[in-house]
Structure formats: C-alpha cells, structure tokens
Amino acid sequence: MTAILPEHLNQLETELHRLQRIKTLYTVFGIAITAAITLIGIDMANSANATPFSKGITKIFDFPRDMFVLAWDIGLSKWLSRVAEFVPDLLLTLNMALLSTFLGFIIAVILSCFAARNIMKSTAVVQVTRRLLDLMRSFPEIVIALIFLYLMGKSLLPAVIAITIHTGGALGKLFSEAIENIDSKPLEGLESTGGKWLSRVRFGVLPQVLPLFFSYGILRLEINVRASTILGFFGAGGIGAALSENIQWRDGGRVTAIFVLLVATIIALDYLSDWVRAKLIGVRR
C-alpha cells in the first residue's frame, strides 16, 4: 500500500501539471484571438471612417469639456434654474421605473412559485415556466421597447411594457432560486396538516423569502431608472428624451444639469436601498 500511494500521487501531480499547461495554452490562445479581432476591427473602422481611430480617441473628452465650459459660462444661478427645469422630467422617469418595477415584481413572484422545483411537483409546469422566464429576459429592454415603439408610437407605455417584461424575467429567475433554497420543514408541517398548495406558499414560503425578494426588487429599481433614461433617447419620454434633445442642441447648461440630476438620483437610490435592506434583515447602520 505504501509503495502504490507515492506512484499514484506522482501520476496525479503529472496530470494536474498537464491540465495546467493546457489551460495556460487555451488562455494565451484566447487572448491572442481577441487581440487579433480587436486590431482587425480597428483597421476596418479606420478604412471606413474619415477620421482614423488613433486621432478620434484623442478627442474623446472634447464634448464633455465643451459641455462643462458652456455650463460654467452661464453662471451658477442660471444653471440652478436649468436643474429645476428638468425635475418634472426626472419625476416622469422615476414614475416609469417605479411602475415597471412594481408590475415586474408581481409577475416575478407569481411565476417564481411555478418555477421552483421544491414547491411545484409538476415537472412540465416547472419547465414551461422556466422557459418563459428565459424568454422574458433574453432580449434587452431596448429591443423590446423598439418593437413596441414601432407598434404603438412614441410614448411612455412601450417603455413601461418593455421594462416590466425584462424585470419579470430577471427577478423571476432570482426569486425561484431563492425559493428552492428555503427551509423545507415549514412546508412539510403544513402538508402534514392537510394544507393546500396556496396555503403552503402563503405561510411556508413567502415569510422566508420576502425580505430577499424586496432586496432584489430595490436593486432592480436602480437598474430600471437607468433603463428608463436610456429608453427616453429612443422616444419613450422622460429625462432621457430631454437629454437627447439638448445633446443635439449642444446646450451645455441643460446637459450638465440633467447629468447632475441623474447621478444624484442614482446615489440617493443607492442609499435608500441600503437603508431598506438593512431594515429588512434587521441590521443597524
């Protein structure tokens, strides 16, 4: 036995070294392929554009610098009036994100109960629900929104529908995984007393996962605020539409005011989400 063990360990070490060399070779090969594709892409872009990439990259900060210079020239009082001017547009974007997050949250809670294997015994229902969640989150919000913008015209509704669909799919996946990791003893107890499926979900599942659900929902709200702003560029309205219009007009005062509002909103949402999550899990800050 003692004679076989060292030989076995030597073989194992040799095999590990071989696998390490193969992994290193694949890594180097992947980096080389990525670098080659990048260089080919830059060369193709240089041949197609009037301005070479090497010259264009040096001007990347010209536009932000011009915007800040123009904002500085108008003075502080006028710039603050520009900030106040776009508060209604910001509220419109926040309302869009809040409504989309709420609707997506409700859809995700319902679908996640049918996608969790530990509470849904039908394999067919689980698989169909999971494929539906995959489909809902497969396409970015902007792709879904462009389809609805083409069908319904420029308004807030296409953006709300697009963000709701993607939010439902993304949160549904997270919620179903959270449900599958719960303690099964409350479910077994309710089932032994004759509790029906809805009762087991209501009293055995939701009390365990709701704090985590709300934490995920708040995080998703931050994402949806940014998504609502981006969709505004494409006709969904809100502060994104105002930003797109003023960038085209090169109005530095209004552009910087919108950026400040957006950054301040995201920071405020981050602090709010931290505070709410701390309250949900009982942590003092």
C-alpha positions, 0 to 999 in steps of 0.5 A: 500500500505504501509503495502504490500511494507515492506512484499514484500521487506522482501520476496525479501531480503529472496530470494536474501539471498537464491540465495546467499547461493546457489551460495556460495554452487555451488562455494565451490562445484566447487572448491572442484571438481577441487581440487579433479581432480587436486590431482587425476591427480597428483597421476596418473602422479606420478604412471606413471612417474619415477620421482614423481611430488613433486621432478620434480617441484623442478627442474623446473628452472634447464634448464633455469639456465643451459641455462643462465650459458652456455650463460654467459660462452661464453662471451658477444661478442660471444653471440652478434654474436649468436643474429645476427645469428638468425635475418634472422630467426626472419625476416622469422617469422615476414614475416609469421605473417605479411602475415597471418595477412594481408590475415586474415584481408581481409577475416575478413572484407569481411565476417564481412559485411555478418555477421552483422545483421544491414547491411545484411537483409538476415537472412540465409546469416547472419547465414551461415556466422556466422557459418563459422566464428565459424568454422574458429576459433574453432580449434587452429592454431596448429591443423590446421597447423598439418593437413596441415603439414601432407598434404603438408610437412614441410614448411612455407605455412601450417603455413601461411594457418593455421594462416590466417584461425584462424585470419579470424575467430577471427577478423571476429567475432570482426569486425561484432560486431563492425559493428552492433554497428555503427551509423545507420543514415549514412546508412539510408541517403544513402538508402534514396538516392537510394544507393546500398548495396556496396555503403552503406558499402563503405561510411556508414560503413567502415569510422566508423569502420576502425580505430577499425578494424586496432586496432584489426588487430595490436593486432592480429599481436602480437598474430600471431608472437607468433603463428608463433614461436610456429608453427616453433617447429612443422616444419613450419620454422622460429625462432621457428624451430631454437629454437627447434633445439638448445633446443635439442642441449642444446646450451645455447648461441643460446637459450638465444639469440633467447629468447632475440630476441623474447621478444624484438620483442614482446615489440617493437610490443607492442609499435608500436601498441600503437603508431598506435592506438593512431594515429588512434583515434587521441590521443597524447602520 
